[in-house]
Amino acid sequence: MRQTTIKLLKELIEIPSVFPREERIAIFCSAFLKKNGFDVELMPVENNRCNLIATKGSQKKCILLFGHLDTVPPYNYKKDPYKMEINGDKITGLGSWDMKAGLAIIMSAASRSQLNRLGVKIVFSVDEENNSLGSHIVYSKKFLENVVLAITPEIVDEVDKSKRDNAILLGRRGRAVYEIEVIGIAGHGAALKGISAISVASEIIQFAERLKLKKDRFLGNCSIFIRKVDGESTSLSLPEKCLVCLDVHYTPPYTQDNLIQVIRKLLEGRFSDYLAKGVRLSIKMTKRNTPYLKPYITDRNNIYVNKVLALLSNKIKNLKVSAGLTVADENIVGNFGVPVITIGPLGGEAHSSGEWVSKKSIRDI
């Protein structure tokens, strides 16, 4: 199995699949699964982009194996990003960890599948590294209604770093992006009369980056980073407008909607002096073509989850259950009430030229 999986990984890495150009890899995976007895459909998404859906066995109750076809662009690569290299236990190449190793693991397992009472559904979606457009299209209550358990070998980017080497994920935080618009008070730049919107925005940035929101016992802390700042002076005047975008990974008790109210109240309290002088602040969720992903937690008492945990405990010493640091397509599946287990290979430096995956961990999964 090890050699087959690594051979598959090599072939997958050699196929460029930076979103939105996933067509070639979808066709490759489709041919492989058809050859191994699966009924395969390439579901159109947009502009030559297709999700892959494969099924085998009974459809009364199914296990879903899923992953994503796309990668991020090759950032700062000084060598061929589409050439797999092996150095000791490390396998490198664009998407090696996130998540072509996961695709190879699913395909290798599918080629040896022996079905009893449960059927198998496989979904390889597009656009996970962007806005999860493929998963928003393929997953629906109807598609998932006969799925009793979903398993994905996605990267394990857990909240608790101490659990990294023997962890699985049973949940992920949610995410949303918010725009804070600052309207300052224009005035002549040389005279420094008025209030610069950019200056106020710089204070908001520092405030937001230090902001401590409530912590969830399982999903951990919320986190905020600044993804965009946009403001300038269009004449010899203090800048009147500045936009600050906050990228927030959040946990219960927060929701995408009530976070707007929470952040607004905190801003109004901290910057009350500016508001009293006429500065205006507004906040709204940034629009995009798909919904932002909500947090989920898998029920550990689910009968199928219990069975898998028992099997994994026999194989993985000191198995730890953790939660994902960032969002992934699991959030969509989990929010339909399907129990999701994430158990991926070890690796590191995703979304960078140093990305790698452990050869040994590919064998062990």
LOKOL-839872 format. One line per 2 residues: number of its first residue (from 1); their letters; for each residue y negated, x, z negated of C-alpha. Coordinates in nm, 4 decimals, padded with zeros to 6 digits, always signed. Layout:
LOKOL-839872
NUM	A	Y/X/Z | ...
end
This chain:
LOKOL-839872
1	MR	+00.0000/+00.0000/+00.0000 | -00.2348/+00.2848/-00.0882
3	QT	-00.2255/+00.4455/+00.2561 | -00.2549/+00.1084/+00.4327
5	TI	-00.5577/+00.0127/+00.2244 | -00.7312/+00.3464/+00.2742
7	KL	-00.6564/+00.3380/+00.6465 | -00.8114/-00.0094/+00.6614
9	LK	-01.1112/+00.1139/+00.4639 | -01.1645/+00.3949/+00.7121
11	EL	-01.1599/+00.1504/+01.0042 | -01.3984/-00.0872/+00.8255
13	IE	-01.6486/+00.1881/+00.7424 | -01.6477/+00.2959/+01.1072
15	IP	-01.7690/-00.0510/+01.2129 | -02.1462/-00.0871/+01.1516
17	SV	-02.2143/-00.4203/+00.9800 | -02.5695/-00.3990/+00.8479
19	FP	-02.6971/-00.7547/+00.8133 | -02.7581/-00.9434/+01.0422
21	RE	-02.5117/-00.7634/+01.2718 | -02.1696/-00.8487/+01.1320
23	ER	-01.9982/-00.9851/+01.4454 | -01.7815/-00.6810/+01.5258
25	IA	-01.6353/-00.6518/+01.1788 | -01.5669/-01.0267/+01.1651
27	IF	-01.3656/-01.0007/+01.4867 | -01.1726/-00.6990/+01.3549
29	CS	-01.0809/-00.8725/+01.0282 | -00.9912/-01.1913/+01.2150
31	AF	-00.7442/-01.0099/+01.4399 | -00.5822/-00.8383/+01.1409
33	LK	-00.5330/-01.1607/+00.9438 | -00.4025/-01.3518/+01.2463
35	KN	-00.1470/-01.0766/+01.3009 | -00.0346/-01.1267/+00.9411
37	GF	+00.0292/-01.4989/+00.9649 | -00.3019/-01.6530/+00.8645
39	DV	-00.4784/-01.9379/+01.0395 | -00.8253/-01.7971/+01.1040
41	EL	-01.1572/-01.9599/+01.1895 | -01.4823/-01.7839/+01.2730
43	MP	-01.7471/-02.0233/+01.1443 | -02.0826/-01.9868/+01.3259
45	VE	-02.3796/-01.9182/+01.0988 | -02.6588/-01.8157/+01.3366
47	NN	-02.7287/-01.5814/+01.6314 | -02.3790/-01.4350/+01.6794
49	RC	-02.3140/-01.4283/+01.3058 | -01.9890/-01.5791/+01.1779
51	NL	-01.8187/-01.6293/+00.8449 | -01.4446/-01.5678/+00.8499
53	IA	-01.2185/-01.8329/+00.6950 | -00.8427/-01.7710/+00.6774
55	TK	-00.5735/-01.9926/+00.5250 | -00.2027/-01.9641/+00.4599
57	GS	+00.0464/-02.1842/+00.2758 | -00.0017/-02.5074/+00.0840
59	QK	-00.3477/-02.6636/+00.0768 | -00.2822/-02.8796/-00.2315
61	KC	-00.3787/-02.5963/-00.4658 | -00.5214/-02.2671/-00.3443
63	IL	-00.6359/-01.9331/-00.4703 | -00.9525/-01.8099/-00.3011
65	LF	-00.9938/-01.4409/-00.2210 | -01.3442/-01.3643/-00.1036
67	GH	-01.5930/-01.0941/-00.0164 | -01.8779/-01.0153/+00.2212
69	LD	-01.8843/-00.8457/+00.5603 | -02.2366/-00.7034/+00.5573
71	TV	-02.3885/-00.3867/+00.4163 | -02.7418/-00.2753/+00.3461
73	PP	-02.9068/-00.0368/+00.5970 | -02.8209/+00.3349/+00.5676
75	YN	-03.0926/+00.4611/+00.3327 | -03.1686/+00.8358/+00.3447
77	YK	-02.8368/+00.9395/+00.4965 | -02.8313/+01.3009/+00.6183
79	KD	-02.4846/+01.2595/+00.7718 | -02.3077/+00.9916/+00.9719
81	PY	-02.3024/+00.6822/+00.7454 | -02.0120/+00.5363/+00.9441
83	KM	-01.7744/+00.8255/+00.8867 | -01.5441/+00.8026/+00.5856
85	EI	-01.5007/+01.1247/+00.3892 | -01.2661/+01.1972/+00.0998
87	NG	-01.3575/+01.4575/-00.1617 | -01.1095/+01.4577/-00.4470
89	DK	-01.1003/+01.1023/-00.5832 | -01.4274/+01.0011/-00.4154
91	IT	-01.4379/+00.8176/-00.0833 | -01.7840/+00.8037/+00.0738
93	GL	-01.9440/+00.6161/+00.3621 | -02.1844/+00.3243/+00.4013
95	GS	-02.0414/+00.0204/+00.2260 | -01.7464/+00.2155/+00.0858
97	WD	-01.7948/+00.0541/-00.2568 | -02.0121/-00.2456/-00.1676
99	MK	-01.7861/-00.3860/-00.0468 | -01.5631/-00.2587/+00.2320
101	AG	-01.3100/-00.1278/-00.0187 | -01.2891/-00.4845/-00.1480
103	LA	-01.2281/-00.6194/+00.2028 | -00.9559/-00.3594/+00.2580
105	II	-00.7908/-00.4555/-00.0713 | -00.7858/-00.8249/+00.0230
107	MS	-00.6547/-00.7565/+00.3735 | -00.3857/-00.5199/+00.2501
109	AA	-00.2730/-00.7722/-00.0139 | -00.2792/-01.0533/+00.2455
111	SR	-00.0462/-00.8589/+00.4730 | +00.2127/-00.8552/+00.1924
113	SQ	+00.1510/-01.1990/+00.0452 | +00.4495/-01.4026/-00.0685
115	LN	+00.3467/-01.7603/-00.1378 | +00.5163/-01.9972/-00.3760
117	RL	+00.3364/-02.3040/-00.5051 | -00.0169/-02.1943/-00.4306
119	GV	-00.1786/-02.1471/-00.0933 | -00.4344/-01.8775/-00.0140
121	KI	-00.7829/-01.9118/+00.1267 | -00.9755/-01.6034/+00.2337
123	VF	-01.3490/-01.6060/+00.3000 | -01.5462/-01.3087/+00.4311
125	SV	-01.9094/-01.4177/+00.4520 | -02.2225/-01.2724/+00.6086
127	DE	-02.5667/-01.2032/+00.4629 | -02.4672/-01.1378/+00.1004
129	EN	-02.6938/-00.8345/+00.0914 | -02.9868/-01.0494/+00.2040
131	NS	-03.0052/-01.4175/+00.1034 | -02.6355/-01.5176/+00.0960
133	LG	-02.6869/-01.7455/+00.3968 | -02.3202/-01.7286/+00.4951
135	SH	-02.1910/-01.8313/+00.1539 | -02.4418/-02.1137/+00.1197
137	IV	-02.3026/-02.2520/+00.4463 | -01.9291/-02.2063/+00.3900
139	YS	-01.9017/-02.3042/+00.0244 | -01.9277/-02.6689/-00.0590
141	KK	-01.7605/-02.8986/-00.3053 | -01.5240/-03.0190/-00.0293
143	FL	-01.4209/-02.6661/+00.0673 | -01.3648/-02.5639/-00.2948
145	EN	-01.2136/-02.8866/-00.4310 | -00.8539/-02.7608/-00.3983
147	VV	-00.9332/-02.4061/-00.5185 | -00.7962/-02.3522/-00.8686
149	LA	-00.9037/-01.9876/-00.9016 | -01.1301/-01.7505/-00.7096
151	IT	-01.0833/-01.3729/-00.7183 | -01.3120/-01.1147/-00.5622
153	PE	-01.2916/-00.7338/-00.5559 | -01.6719/-00.7124/-00.5548
155	IV	-01.8367/-00.4198/-00.7314 | -01.8197/-00.4386/-01.1106
157	DE	-02.1820/-00.3747/-01.2090 | -02.1369/-00.4928/-01.5643
159	VD	-02.4028/-00.5502/-01.8281 | -02.2146/-00.3427/-02.0867
161	KS	-02.1860/+00.0059/-01.9367 | -01.9411/+00.1129/-02.2096
163	KR	-01.6796/-00.1133/-02.0484 | -01.7096/+00.0243/-01.6963
165	DN	-01.3718/+00.1902/-01.6493 | -01.1581/-00.1063/-01.7550
167	AI	-01.3781/-00.4111/-01.7081 | -01.3571/-00.7342/-01.5179
169	LL	-01.6396/-00.9824/-01.4777 | -01.6318/-01.3469/-01.5837
171	GR	-01.9948/-01.4273/-01.5132 | -02.3228/-01.3124/-01.3645
173	RG	-02.6906/-01.3548/-01.4413 | -02.9118/-01.5684/-01.2182
175	RA	-03.2116/-01.4581/-01.0128 | -03.5439/-01.5903/-00.8899
177	VY	-03.8652/-01.4414/-00.7489 | -04.2071/-01.5606/-00.8640
179	EI	-04.5536/-01.5089/-00.7173 | -04.8454/-01.4640/-00.9530
181	EV	-05.1791/-01.5045/-00.7773 | -05.4811/-01.3541/-00.9472
183	IG	-05.8269/-01.4810/-00.8479 | -06.0886/-01.2452/-00.9840
185	IA	-06.4665/-01.2581/-00.9716 | -06.6194/-01.0950/-00.6672
187	GH	-06.9208/-00.8701/-00.7035 | -07.0796/-00.5652/-00.5444
189	GA	-06.8404/-00.2738/-00.5694 | -07.1080/-00.0112/-00.6277
191	AL	-07.2629/-00.2067/-00.9119 | -06.9205/-00.2905/-01.0594
193	KG	-07.0324/-00.6435/-01.1320 | -06.7529/-00.9004/-01.1526
195	IS	-06.3825/-00.8660/-01.2343 | -06.1432/-00.6974/-00.9934
197	AI	-05.8319/-00.9039/-00.9210 | -05.6405/-00.5802/-00.8640
199	SV	-05.7384/-00.4463/-01.2061 | -05.6211/-00.7654/-01.3742
201	AS	-05.3014/-00.7568/-01.1662 | -05.2322/-00.4004/-01.2828
203	EI	-05.2452/-00.5209/-01.6433 | -05.0145/-00.8109/-01.5566
205	IQ	-04.7664/-00.5661/-01.4045 | -04.7553/-00.3586/-01.7220
207	FA	-04.7245/-00.6742/-01.9313 | -04.4393/-00.8137/-01.7169
209	ER	-04.2417/-00.4883/-01.7162 | -04.2479/-00.4799/-02.0967
211	LK	-04.1781/-00.8504/-02.1405 | -03.8822/-00.9308/-02.3659
213	LK	-03.7205/-01.2660/-02.2945 | -03.4373/-01.4254/-02.4898
215	KD	-03.0929/-01.2648/-02.4660 | -02.7699/-01.4466/-02.3856
217	RF	-02.4743/-01.3415/-02.5993 | -02.2435/-01.2915/-02.2994
219	LG	-02.4723/-01.2399/-01.9984 | -02.7052/-01.0026/-02.1824
221	NC	-03.0798/-00.9494/-02.1418 | -03.3105/-01.0822/-01.8756
223	SI	-03.4774/-00.8170/-01.6600 | -03.7932/-00.8065/-01.4492
225	FI	-03.9115/-00.5673/-01.1831 | -04.2150/-00.5786/-00.9547
227	RK	-04.1071/-00.6229/-00.5926 | -04.4464/-00.6643/-00.4271
229	VD	-04.8195/-00.6161/-00.4895 | -05.0696/-00.7309/-00.2285
231	GE	-05.4464/-00.7105/-00.2660 | -05.7464/-00.5372/-00.1140
233	ST	-06.1210/-00.5458/-00.0821 | -06.2371/-00.6689/+00.2579
235	SL	-06.5946/-00.5485/+00.2121 | -06.7968/-00.3420/-00.0327
237	SL	-06.6979/-00.5873/-00.3028 | -06.4546/-00.5981/-00.5895
239	PE	-06.1248/-00.7447/-00.4629 | -06.1190/-01.1163/-00.5317
241	KC	-05.7458/-01.1818/-00.4806 | -05.4222/-01.0034/-00.5635
243	LV	-05.0624/-01.1186/-00.5451 | -04.7902/-00.9857/-00.7769
245	CL	-04.4240/-01.0748/-00.7143 | -04.1821/-01.0644/-01.0058
247	DV	-03.8097/-01.0317/-00.9363 | -03.6352/-01.1818/-01.2388
249	HY	-03.2678/-01.1706/-01.3340 | -03.2361/-01.4373/-01.5992
251	TP	-02.9832/-01.5903/-01.8373 | -02.9530/-01.9184/-02.0270
253	PY	-03.1379/-02.0840/-02.1930 | -03.3748/-02.0191/-01.9019
255	TQ	-03.3616/-02.1928/-01.5667 | -03.5447/-02.1126/-01.2445
257	DN	-03.7864/-02.3966/-01.3094 | -03.8591/-02.3575/-01.6799
259	LI	-03.9186/-01.9835/-01.6373 | -04.2367/-02.0725/-01.4491
261	QV	-04.3617/-02.2572/-01.7555 | -04.2531/-01.9785/-01.9906
263	IR	-04.4224/-01.7032/-01.7884 | -04.7365/-01.9112/-01.7356
265	KL	-04.7715/-01.9737/-02.1103 | -04.7206/-01.6050/-02.1899
267	LE	-04.9806/-01.5014/-01.9305 | -05.2340/-01.7554/-02.0565
269	GR	-05.1938/-01.6230/-02.4093 | -05.2127/-01.2553/-02.3200
271	FS	-05.5006/-01.2843/-02.0708 | -05.7044/-01.5559/-02.2410
273	DY	-06.0149/-01.3337/-02.2447 | -06.0096/-01.2988/-01.8663
275	LA	-05.9506/-01.6710/-01.8234 | -06.2493/-01.7453/-02.0440
277	KG	-06.4636/-01.5326/-01.8121 | -06.3553/-01.7285/-01.5026
279	VR	-06.0504/-01.5401/-01.3788 | -05.7774/-01.7756/-01.2505
281	LS	-05.4015/-01.7252/-01.2577 | -05.1328/-01.9305/-01.0850
283	IK	-04.7553/-01.8877/-01.0603 | -04.4939/-02.0364/-00.8276
285	MT	-04.1470/-01.9589/-00.6999 | -04.1402/-01.7573/-00.3766
287	KR	-03.9985/-01.9604/-00.0891 | -03.6975/-01.8428/+00.1089
289	NT	-03.4416/-01.9957/+00.3446 | -03.1651/-02.0326/+00.0843
291	PY	-03.1700/-02.1300/-00.2839 | -03.1900/-01.8532/-00.5414
293	LK	-02.8615/-01.7959/-00.7218 | -02.8063/-01.9481/-01.0649
295	PY	-02.6106/-01.7861/-01.3497 | -02.2515/-01.8820/-01.4259
297	IT	-01.9862/-01.8089/-01.6880 | -01.6137/-01.8533/-01.6205
299	DR	-01.4149/-02.0463/-01.8801 | -01.1683/-01.8037/-02.0352
301	NN	-00.9541/-02.0954/-02.1554 | -00.8767/-02.2055/-01.7999
303	IY	-00.4990/-02.1948/-01.7490 | -00.5182/-01.9838/-01.4310
305	VN	-00.7730/-01.7446/-01.5806 | -00.5451/-01.6998/-01.8823
307	KV	-00.2496/-01.6156/-01.6597 | -00.4449/-01.3543/-01.4648
309	LA	-00.5917/-01.2027/-01.7817 | -00.2414/-01.1713/-01.9258
311	LL	-00.1184/-00.9941/-01.6121 | -00.4185/-00.7613/-01.6053
313	SN	-00.3822/-00.6801/-01.9759 | -00.0328/-00.5513/-01.9057
315	KI	-00.1646/-00.3299/-01.6275 | -00.5067/-00.2176/-01.7529
317	KN	-00.5255/-00.0453/-02.0897 | -00.7883/-00.1927/-02.3236
319	LK	-00.8988/-00.4507/-02.0671 | -01.2579/-00.5601/-02.1314
321	VS	-01.4300/-00.8759/-02.0169 | -01.7937/-00.8357/-01.9209
323	AG	-02.0694/-00.9957/-01.7120 | -02.2404/-00.8869/-01.3921
325	LT	-02.5766/-00.7175/-01.4043 | -02.6920/-00.8678/-01.0752
327	VA	-02.6241/-01.1714/-00.8589 | -02.3599/-01.1937/-00.5856
329	DE	-02.1822/-01.4613/-00.3858 | -01.9750/-01.5278/-00.6997
331	NI	-02.2756/-01.7171/-00.8356 | -02.2385/-01.9784/-00.5611
333	VG	-01.8643/-02.0270/-00.6187 | -01.8999/-02.0263/-00.9977
335	NF	-02.1721/-02.2899/-00.9907 | -01.9327/-02.5331/-00.8219
337	GV	-01.7186/-02.5124/-01.1340 | -01.4504/-02.2882/-00.9824
339	PV	-01.3273/-02.0190/-01.2246 | -01.4182/-01.6770/-01.0801
341	IT	-01.2702/-01.3405/-01.1713 | -01.4332/-01.0240/-01.0371
343	IG	-01.2090/-00.7192/-01.0431 | -01.3265/-00.4471/-00.8101
345	PL	-01.2570/-00.0787/-00.7603 | -01.4512/+00.1863/-00.9477
347	GG	-01.7420/+00.3410/-00.7640 | -02.1089/+00.4174/-00.7826
349	EA	-02.4496/+00.4605/-00.6199 | -02.4384/+00.1400/-00.4166
351	HS	-02.7251/+00.0937/-00.1692 | -02.7817/+00.4690/-00.1462
353	SG	-02.6647/+00.7663/+00.0585 | -02.4488/+00.8758/-00.2352
355	EW	-02.2348/+00.5592/-00.2387 | -01.8714/+00.6238/-00.3288
357	VS	-01.5528/+00.4463/-00.4311 | -01.2573/+00.5809/-00.6286
359	KK	-00.9431/+00.6356/-00.4230 | -00.7255/+00.5961/-00.7327
361	SI	-00.8819/+00.2635/-00.8288 | -00.8185/+00.1247/-00.4801
363	RD	-00.4504/+00.2038/-00.5320 | -00.4457/+00.0491/-00.8795
365	I	-00.5912/-00.2926/-00.7887
end
